[in-house]
Amino acid sequence: MRFGWLLLLLLLAGGVYLYLNPDYRSRLFTSTSNIVTPVSTSRVYKWRNDKGEWQLTDSLPPEGITYETLEHRSDENVLPRPPQLDKYK
């Protein structure tokens, strides 16, 4: 019986601590979110066609064309900075 009360008291104290420290609470729950939700990556190929236009495809370009492989994580929403915006740094 005493063990049950002690366990209840510890759980209550932990809940109060998390309630009073929202920064710690958010770090605790965001650090474990990757464990629950697996992160997937997708691969994209970047290359130029005969007209010099950039192409982004999920399949390899035709043989003999130089390409760049880009990998993107599903949990990120970040795009690279376009070269034309570099002059505004």
Residue pairs with C-beta under 8 A, 6 or more apart in sequence:
17 24
18 24
18 25
18 28
19 25
34 75
37 75
39 73
39 74
39 75
40 73
40 74
41 71
41 72
41 73
41 74
42 58
42 71
42 72
42 74
43 58
43 69
43 70
43 71
44 56
44 57
44 58
44 69
44 70
44 71
44 72
45 56
45 57
45 58
45 59
45 60
45 61
45 67
45 68
45 69
45 70
46 54
46 55
46 56
46 67
46 68
46 69
46 70
47 54
47 55
47 57
47 61
47 65
47 66
47 67
47 68
48 54
48 55
48 65
49 55
55 61
56 70
60 67
61 67
